[in-house]
Amino acid sequence: MTHSHSHDHTHTPKNFSRAFAVSIALNTGFVIVEVSYGILANSLALIADAGHNLSDVLGLLLAWGASLLVRRLPTPRRTFGLKRSSILAALLNASFLLIVSGGVAWEAIQRLREPSVVAGGTVIVVALIGTVINTISAAMFFIGRKGDLNIRGAFLHLAADALVSIGVVLSGIVIMFTGWQWIDPVMSLVVIAVIASGTWQLFRESGNLILDAVPEEINPLAVSSYFEQLQGVARVHHLHIWAMSTTEICLTVNLVMPEGHPGDRFLEEVRHELHDRFDIVHPTIQIELGDLTHLHHSVSNHAA
């Protein structure tokens, strides 16, 4: 068996630790303010947003912890280190968010049946503060959003929060000018719908990755086709592609090459092509001559 590994690993830059720390501090302080004024203003929209911001703080803590754990060196027992912790963090974050969203949605439905008086002015001021805080926090992760699913998740979450806070501001304005108290629970349901939509995508993606599904950005048929078109390759089988972390993708494959082993230069070129075309950084390639009656059945590779 021939192994070919890339060392162009993508790591979270050191300055993101500061971004995590500042974002967590800002959002924690804002959660306290938002819950306090949400209770005083009798606004479920503010309390719903506070619950979401609290889950963001927990999500940021998970993402920060995972970004540190993925740097741990491999050991004889954990040969890949703790890189999968970033996927686990995303799954836990999504699960928690869905549970919180369900609880707030239930409360909003109860409020629709019996609307309560809401202080629109307080809602506007507090939500505006939230918009500023979330925009600042999201901006700190902007530069790293393309290189790491973990960082991109933090960025998108905070950016969505800024938009949600704007929605809460609008509900406060409507209440001030119309007196329509039912706008508050309706806006809460809109907030939950936005959160649940993005969270379900995160839950589905992270769930697939933790079950070793092919990452969504990779077309397994395209990878198989690439191997089949290589000179000297008669057949491709046992192709497996999975995520080792939110930034590193692994691959194993058996190539039947009747003319013999193509040499290290061939493997090096394949490794570079896999990295450049598909962002696969840990390929393991086994060369077979095809002169044996295979001891195992070939597995047809197809998209799930």
C-alpha positions as a printed Julia matrix, in Angstrom:
304×3 Matrix{Float64}:
   0.0     0.0     0.0
   1.33    3.42   -0.87
   0.55    6.41    1.3
   0.58    9.96    0.05
  -0.04   12.74    2.53
  -0.14   16.5     2.15
   1.36   18.79    4.77
  -0.48   21.92    3.59
  -2.78   21.78    6.61
  -5.11   24.67    7.29
  -4.98   25.94   10.86
  -6.91   28.62   12.67
  -4.7    31.74   12.8
  -3.61   32.77   16.3
  -5.48   36.08   16.17
  -8.83   34.24   16.13
  -8.33   33.41   19.8
  -8.63   37.12   20.51
 -11.67   37.34   18.23
 -13.32   34.48   20.14
 -12.53   36.06   23.52
 -13.86   39.52   22.55
 -17.0    38.1    20.89
 -17.79   35.89   23.88
 -17.32   38.79   26.32
 -19.5    41.16   24.27
 -22.27   38.63   23.73
 -22.3    37.48   27.37
 -22.69   41.05   28.56
 -25.42   41.68   26.02
 -27.34   38.52   27.02
 -27.56   39.83   30.59
 -28.77   43.23   29.37
 -31.23   41.73   26.9
 -32.82   39.33   29.39
 -33.16   42.1    31.98
 -34.84   44.54   29.64
 -36.83   41.8    27.94
 -38.44   41.01   31.28
 -38.94   44.7    32.13
 -40.43   45.43   28.69
 -42.43   42.19   28.69
 -40.98   41.42   25.24
 -40.77   37.8    24.17
 -38.89   38.91   21.03
 -36.08   40.27   23.21
 -36.05   37.19   25.43
 -36.04   34.94   22.36
 -33.12   36.86   20.93
 -31.34   36.67   24.3
 -31.8    32.91   24.34
 -30.31   32.71   20.88
 -27.4    34.96   21.87
 -26.74   32.75   24.9
 -26.59   29.72   22.62
 -24.2    31.75   20.46
 -21.92   32.24   23.46
 -21.94   28.49   24.1
 -21.41   27.87   20.39
 -18.46   30.27   20.31
 -16.97   28.53   23.36
 -17.35   25.16   21.63
 -15.86   26.49   18.39
 -12.97   28.12   20.26
 -12.26   24.95   22.22
 -12.41   22.87   19.05
 -10.06   25.24   17.2
  -7.53   24.66   19.98
  -8.06   20.89   20.19
  -7.52   20.35   16.45
  -3.93   21.57   16.93
  -3.13   18.77   19.37
  -0.46   16.47   17.98
  -1.31   12.86   17.09
  -0.5    10.12   19.58
  -0.04    6.34   19.15
  -3.64    5.92   20.32
  -5.17    8.97   18.59
  -3.34    8.83   15.28
  -5.28   11.78   13.83
  -5.01   13.84   17.0
  -8.27   15.52   18.08
  -9.16   17.04   14.74
 -12.71   15.66   14.66
 -13.56   17.76   17.72
 -14.39   20.66   15.38
 -17.13   18.56   13.73
 -18.44   17.42   17.12
 -18.59   21.05   18.29
 -20.71   22.0    15.28
 -23.1    19.1    15.91
 -23.52   19.94   19.6
 -24.04   23.6    18.8
 -26.74   22.82   16.23
 -28.51   20.37   18.57
 -28.65   22.91   21.39
 -29.94   25.63   19.08
 -32.77   23.46   17.78
 -33.89   22.63   21.32
 -33.86   26.31   22.36
 -35.73   27.31   19.2
 -38.48   24.79   19.87
 -39.0    26.1    23.4
 -39.22   29.74   22.33
 -41.56   28.9    19.42
 -43.95   27.17   21.85
 -43.97   30.22   24.13
 -44.59   32.53   21.16
 -47.63   30.5    20.13
 -49.01   30.86   23.66
 -48.45   34.63   23.49
 -50.37   34.82   20.19
 -53.41   33.46   21.99
 -53.04   35.95   24.83
 -50.98   39.0    23.69
 -49.2    40.99   26.43
 -48.34   44.7    26.5
 -44.81   45.33   25.21
 -42.67   48.46   25.71
 -41.72   49.18   22.11
 -39.15   51.87   22.88
 -37.11   49.61   25.16
 -37.2    46.85   22.57
 -35.82   49.2    19.89
 -32.91   50.49   22.0
 -31.79   47.06   23.26
 -32.09   45.44   19.82
 -30.07   48.25   18.24
 -27.28   47.56   20.74
 -27.47   43.9    19.74
 -27.17   44.81   16.07
 -23.96   46.74   16.73
 -22.43   44.02   18.94
 -23.19   41.2    16.51
 -21.92   43.2    13.53
 -18.62   43.91   15.32
 -18.3    40.26   16.37
 -19.05   38.95   12.87
 -16.5    41.33   11.34
 -13.73   39.76   13.44
 -14.36   36.39   11.8
 -14.87   37.76    8.28
 -11.32   37.13    7.09
 -11.32   33.44    8.08
 -14.78   32.46    6.87
 -13.55   30.81    3.64
 -10.84   28.57    5.05
 -12.53   26.83    7.97
 -16.1    25.57    8.43
 -15.73   26.16   12.16
 -14.84   29.85   11.67
 -17.41   30.25    8.87
 -20.08   28.88   11.17
 -19.21   31.47   13.82
 -19.24   34.26   11.21
 -22.58   33.27    9.67
 -24.17   32.8    13.06
 -23.16   36.27   14.24
 -24.08   37.89   10.91
 -27.53   36.27   11.08
 -27.92   37.55   14.63
 -27.32   41.09   13.43
 -30.13   40.68   10.89
 -32.4    39.15   13.52
 -31.78   42.1    15.85
 -32.83   44.41   13.03
 -36.07   42.42   12.81
 -36.66   42.95   16.53
 -36.08   46.7    16.04
 -38.76   46.71   13.37
 -41.24   44.96   15.68
 -40.61   47.61   18.33
 -41.26   50.39   15.83
 -44.52   48.78   14.68
 -45.7    48.41   18.29
 -44.91   52.07   19.04
 -46.85   53.41   16.06
 -49.73   50.91   15.87
 -50.11   49.38   19.3
 -50.29   45.91   17.7
 -49.0    43.8    20.58
 -49.31   40.59   18.55
 -46.37   41.76   16.43
 -43.98   40.74   19.23
 -44.8    36.99   19.26
 -45.11   36.99   15.46
 -41.62   38.5    15.17
 -40.43   35.87   17.67
 -41.7    33.15   15.35
 -39.98   34.83   12.39
 -36.73   34.96   14.4
 -37.06   31.27   15.27
 -37.79   30.37   11.63
 -34.6    32.14   10.5
 -32.55   30.49   13.25
 -34.02   27.02   12.7
 -33.45   27.19    8.94
 -29.73   27.9     9.28
 -29.36   25.58   12.26
 -30.92   22.63   10.46
 -28.38   23.01    7.66
 -25.57   23.07   10.23
 -27.06   20.04   12.02
 -27.42   18.07    8.79
 -23.9    18.92    7.56
 -22.16   18.19   10.85
 -24.22   15.01   11.33
 -23.2    13.77    7.9
 -19.54   14.55    8.55
 -19.48   12.78   11.91
 -20.94    9.71   10.16
 -18.1     9.89    7.6
 -20.28   11.01    4.68
 -18.56   12.68    1.74
 -18.33   16.45    2.45
 -20.98   18.39    0.53
 -18.44   20.47   -1.39
 -16.99   17.33   -3.01
 -18.58   15.36   -5.83
 -17.48   11.74   -5.32
 -18.32   10.88   -8.94
 -15.96   13.62  -10.11
 -13.17   12.23   -7.93
 -13.8     8.7    -9.2
 -13.81    9.98  -12.79
 -10.47   11.73  -12.19
  -8.86    8.46  -11.09
 -10.4     6.49  -13.97
  -8.87    8.9   -16.51
  -5.34    8.54  -15.14
  -2.94    6.82  -17.53
  -2.49    3.14  -16.7
  -5.53    2.87  -14.43
  -7.81    0.03  -15.51
 -10.26    0.19  -12.63
 -11.03    2.16   -9.47
 -12.62    0.63   -6.39
 -12.96    1.08   -2.64
 -12.99    4.86   -2.94
 -13.77    6.5     0.39
 -13.83   10.24    1.12
 -14.52   11.72    4.54
 -13.75   14.75    6.71
 -11.1    14.41    9.38
 -11.98   17.89   10.67
 -13.83   20.94    9.43
 -10.79   21.87    7.34
  -9.12   18.59    6.35
 -10.46   15.9     4.03
  -9.17   12.32    3.76
  -9.35    9.83    0.91
  -8.51    6.16    0.42
  -8.7     4.38   -2.93
  -7.55    1.21   -4.7
  -6.25    1.65   -8.25
  -5.9    -1.4   -10.52
  -2.85   -0.78  -12.74
  -1.96   -3.96  -14.73
   1.26   -2.45  -16.13
   2.78   -2.23  -12.68
   3.49    0.33   -9.99
   3.79    3.78  -11.64
   6.41    5.11   -9.22
   6.55    7.86   -6.61
   6.42   10.7    -9.13
   2.99    9.53  -10.31
   1.72    9.42   -6.71
   3.1    12.88   -5.99
   1.36   14.34   -9.04
  -1.91   12.68   -8.03
  -1.55   14.06   -4.51
  -1.11   17.6    -5.82
  -4.07   17.26   -8.19
  -6.32   15.98   -5.4
  -5.3    18.94   -3.25
  -5.72   21.55   -5.97
  -8.94   20.2    -7.53
 -10.8    18.84   -4.51
  -8.98   20.23   -1.45
  -8.2    16.68   -0.29
  -5.11   16.79    1.94
  -4.78   13.22    3.25
  -4.92   10.74    0.32
  -3.98    7.08    0.81
  -3.6     5.17   -2.46
  -3.22    1.4    -2.9
  -1.9     0.13   -6.24
  -3.04   -3.31   -7.44
  -1.77   -5.18  -10.49
  -5.06   -6.96  -11.14
  -3.37  -10.32  -11.59
  -5.18  -11.92   -8.66
  -8.71  -13.17   -8.28
  -9.84  -10.49   -5.88
 -10.37  -11.8    -2.4
 -13.02   -9.19   -1.79
 -15.91   -7.93   -3.88
 -15.41   -4.59   -5.53
 -17.62   -1.88   -4.21
 -19.27    0.37   -6.74
 -18.72    4.0    -5.78
 -21.72    6.25   -6.1
 -23.11    9.37   -4.45
 -25.27    8.75   -1.41
